[in-house]
Amino acid sequence: MRKHSSFRFRVCALLLVFYACVFLLPACRGGDPVLYMLSAAVPGSMLLLLLLPSGLFAPDRPSLAVALVLCGFSMMATVYLSVDETVSQGIRCAAGLFFLALGAILVRSFRPSVPTAGLAGLFGLGLLSLSLFISDLSFSLSDGGMALLLLAVSAFLALRLRLPALLIGLGGILLLLFQKESGSAAILAVSYAAVFWAASDSILWSGFSLAAAGGLFAVFLMLPGWFVPKEPEIPSVLSRLSSMPLLPPETVPEASGVIPPDLFFLLGEQYGIIILLCAVLLLMLLLIRGASLALHTRKSFHASLSLVAVLLLGLRAFAFLACSADLLPLSAPAFPFMTSSMPDLFAHFFLLGLLSGVSARNEADLEEDARLAMLAR
């Protein structure tokens, strides 16, 4: 146990020194006092969050640590281009912690019932359909809507109410297809079918849900003018990667216009391909952690929630990499936690909160087992 604690302490210390240097070096070059503040504030905030008492909102520390590192990467991507944008990204990440706490508290207090499941489903459908009523909406709430829809599906399946779960999931896919959000619809359809297969305990219903989701896609694909394949980007991702350095360049990068919402490739252009590989590896560790939580929980509902978080984050990352490499003719979503879009970032933190809530439930079950074992002696 001491060896594991010592290893975690060394890793945390290394990360804190790393982020202090990331902001301190450009501060020394340019003399910007804001960067001096960030060199202390960013690692200090990470340390504070990782040392918070678990009773506040019960964060799953391994998952939280990965998310904080990825958020730090997103701030690093803009530090040489716009200090104001770096500060704004830090504020967005800090605000996302509210949704992490919201997700954790929701899992700890949520009890599957018809009213609560129906409310979550209706709220999710409302978020997905919001752009239909507000034509000039400049941002998408599809990630949050999909998370709430799958939460409702998991609750209905825990109650053995398969028909409402089927209808709510298909309604969400239909809304996304109607708005021509084919990428989000595909992510929701695959996640929905996987959750149905894992939690319904019925091969017949699982097959029917998969066939129904596939049938919706087939119908919309036959509509003339509905699907317009994305043209390959010029330059393609391969040419972008070939122009990136393997390690951080010696010269200071200069500003190159407006900073895009997706910060993944911007990070590679600033610091090299190695750090992009680190980001992908860190997300894989987060997904493995989520799968482990699902396997060790006792209730199928909590296992479904862990599966929802793993699927939505994992499929989003896969879709981002596949679309960026022109393997899928869709618009590439943002890489998890590596975006300046507040709705997407808040949805990612909410999914992280679901994992934290399931982790807290697992720890509570273990403590209850230990207490019962002590009473039995």
N, C-alpha and C positions, 0 to 999 in steps of 0.2 A: 504493500500500500504506500509506503514511504517512497519507493522508487517511482511509482506512478505520479505522486504529488510533486516530486522533485523534477520529473520530466515536464509536467504541465507548467511548473513555475519557470523553467528555463525557456520553454516555448513562448510563454507570455512575455517574459522579459525581452526575448529577441524581437518579438513583434512590436513591443513598445519602443525599443531603440530604433527599429526600422522606420516606424512612422514618424518618430521625432526627427530622424535624419532626412526623411523625404521632404518635410516642410522646412527644415532648418537650412538645408543646402541652398535652395533658391532664395531663401531669406538673406543669407550671407552674400549671395551674388547681387541681388537687386536692392537689398536694404529695406524691404517692405516690412513695416512693423506688424501688419496683419499676419504675415507668414510666421513671424516669431511667436505670435500668440497661438497660431494653429499648431506649431511644433510642440507646444506644451498642452494645448486643449484637446487635440485629437487622441494622443495616447493616454492622457489623463482621464478622458471620458470613457475610453475603452476599459481602462483598469477599474474605474468606478462601477461601470455596468456589470463587469464580470465578478465583482466582489459584493454586489448588492445582496442583502439577505433574501433567501428564497421565499420568504413569506409575503413579499410585496406583490409580485405577480408571477412567481414560480417560473423563471426562465429556464429553459433547457440550456445549460451552459455550453456544451459542445456546439449545438446549433447556433446559439447566439454568437459565439466566438467566430464561427465561419461567416455569419452574416455581417458582423462588424468589420471583418477583414475585407470582404467584398465591397462594403460601403466605403471603406478607406481607399480601396482601389478606384472607386468612382470619383472620389475627391482628388486623388492623385492625377487622374486623367486631365484635369482642368487647371492644375496649379500653375503651369507655365504659360497658360493662355489667358486666364482671367481669374484673378484672385477673388473678385466679387462672386463669380459663379462657383468657385470652390466653397466659399462661405455659404452660399445659397444651398449647395448640395449637402453640406453638413447640417444645415437647418432642416432640410427635407428628411434626411436620415433620422435626425433626432425626433422629428414629429412622427415618423413611422413607428417609433417605440410605443406610442399610444395604441396603435393598432395591434402591435405585438401583445401588449397587456390585455387588450380587448379580446383577442383570440384565446389567450390563455385562460382568462376569467370565464369566457363563454363555455369552454370545454369543461371546466371544473364545476360550473353551475347548471349547464344545460342537461335537461332530462328529456329523452325522446318522448314526445307526445304529439297527438294530432294537431293541436293548436300551435305549438312551437314550431313543428316541422312545416306546417302550412304557412306560418308567418315568415319563416326563413325563405321558403320557396317563392312566395309572392314578392318579398323584398328583392330577392335575386332577379326575378323576372322584371321587376321595376327598373333595376339598374341597367339591365340589358336593353330595355325598350326606351330608355330615357332619350336617346338620340333621335328617336322617331317623333318625339313631341317637342324637342328643342333642336331645331334644324341647324342652328349656328353653334352647336356645342363643339368646342375645340379640343376636347380630350375624350378618351374612351374609359368607360367604367366596366368593361367586359370582364376583366380579371376578378374584380370583387364580386360581380354578379355570378360568375361561374363558381367561385368558392362557396357562396351562399346556396346556390342551387344544389351543388353536390353535398353540402351539409344537410340540406333538406332531404335529398335522396337517401343519404345514409340513415337519417332518423326514421324515415318511413320504412326502410328495409329492416331496421332494428325492431320496428313494431309489426313486422310481417305484412305490411300493407304495400304490396308490390305494384298494384295498379296506379295509385297516386304517385309513387316514385317514378314509374314509367312515364306518366303523362307530364310531370314537372320537368324531367330531363329532356324529353322530346320537345317540350315547349321552348326551353332555352336554346336548343339546337336550331329550332325553326326560326326563332327571333334573330339569331346570328346569321343564319343563311339568308333571311329576308333582307338584312342590312348589308349583305355581300361581304361579311367578315368571315371569309372562308377559312382563314388560318385559325381564328379563335373557335370557330365551329368545329373544326377537325380536332383541336385539342380537347374541347368539351366532349365530343362524341367518343373519343378513345377513352378518356377518363371515366365517363359515364358508364360505358360498357364494362370497363375493368372493375369499377366499384360494384356494379350490378352482379357481375360474375362472382366477386369475392364475398358479397354479403347477402345475396338472395337465397342461397342454398337450394337453388333450383336450376338445373341445366336448361329446362324448357323456357323459363322466364329470361335467363341469361341470353339464350339464343334469340328469343323474340326481341329483346332490347337491342341486341346487335343488329338484327335484321331491320328493325324499325329505323334505327339511326342511319344505317346504310341506305335504306330506301329513301329517306329524306334527301340525302346527298344526291342520289341518282335522279330524283325528280327535279331538283334545282339545276343539276348539270345539263339536263335536257332542255331547260328553258333557254331560248335564244338570247344571247348577249349577257347572260348572268355572270358567267365566269370568263374573265379576261386574264389570260396568263401573264405573269409578270415578266417583262423583258429582262434578259440578263444584264446585270449592272456593268457599266464600263467606267472604271476598271473593275474587273471581277475580284472576288475575294483572294484568288490565288496571286493575282498581280499585286494586290494590296499587301499580302503577306510577304511577297518576295521583296517589296520595297522597305519592309520594316527591318530594323536591326535585330539581331538575336539578343543582344544585351543593351542596356541603356546607353545611348550615344553620349559622346563626350561634350558635344556642343549643345547649347541651350536651344530647344525648339522655339520657333517664333509663332506668333498668333497667325491663324489662317482662316479668319472669317468667323461666322456664327458657329457656336458649339452645338453639335447635334444632340438630340435626346438620347440616342444610344451611345454609351461611353466605352463600349468594349474595345472596338478597333482604335478609338482615339487613345486608349491606354497603351495599346501595342505600339502605336506610332511614337508615343512619348518615351516608353520604357523598354520596348523590345518584346519579342515573341515569347520569351521565357515566362514573363509575368502573365501573359494570356493563358499559357498552359497551367500556371499555378491557379488562376481563377477557375478554369474548368475542373481541375483536380479538387479544389476546395468545394465546388458545388457537388461533385460526385460524393465526397465525404459527407456532405449534408444530406444527400439522398439516402446514403447507406445508413446514416443515423436515423432518419425517418423510418426506413424499412425495419430497422432493429426495434424501434419503439412499437411499431405495429405488431411485430411478432411476439413481443413480451407483454402486451396488454391482455387483460382478461376478458374484456367485453368487446363484442364484435363491432359495436358502434364506435368505440374509440379506435379500434384497428382501422375502421373505414375512414375516420378522420385523418389518421396518419397517412393512409393510402392516398387520400385526396390531395394532401399537401405535397407528397412525393410526386404524384402524377402531374399536377399542374406546374410545379417548378421544373421537374425533369423534362416534360414534353415541351415546355416553353424554351428551355435551353437547347433541346434537340432541334426544335423548329427554327430557332435562331441560327444555329450552325448550319443546318441543311439549306435554309433559304439563303443565307449569306454565300454559301458555296454554289448557289444556283441548282441545287439538287431538287428543290421543290419550287414550283412556279407561283409562290405566294409572297406577300410582303413579310419581311422578317420581323418578328416581335423582338422586344428588347431582352437582353440577357438578364436573368434574375439579379436584382440588387445593383445592376450596373446601368441604371437609367436615371435621367433627370425628370421623368414624368412622375408627378406626385401620385396620381391614382394608381399607376402600376406599382410604384414603390410601396405604397401603403398596402396594396393587396399582397405583395410578397411578404411584408412584415406580418400581416394577418395570418397567412399560411404558416409562417414561423411560429406565431402564437398558438396555432392549433397543435403543432408538435410539442410546444412547451407545456400546453395543458395536458396532453396525453402523457408526457413524461412525469408531470406532477401526479397524475392519477396512478401511474405505475409505482411511484415512490410511496404514495399513500397506501396502496395495497400491500407493499412489502412491509411497511411499518405496522400495518394491522396484523399481518401474519406473525411478525416478531412479538407483538403484544399478546396475541392469542397463544403463541408458543410459551411465553413466560407465564401466563395464567394456567396453562395446562401442566406445568411442572409442580 
